[in-house]
């Protein structure tokens, strides 16, 4: 499984829609940052994604 863990890195701003190009990723951890805004629709392109952590951010809106 391909894992991208960038949790607890004081990231701020919005989640980049370009993450939707990581189509082979199985786990994505963006938790414990300062991310805001909504989750980009491109996250829905991650067909292999089975683990997705977003807790401890200031996100709003729907999950694609």
Protein Blocks (a to p, Z undefined) as FASTA:
>chain_A
ZZddfehklpgcjddfklmmmmmbcbdcfehiabehjddfklmmmmmlmbdcfehiabed
jdZZ
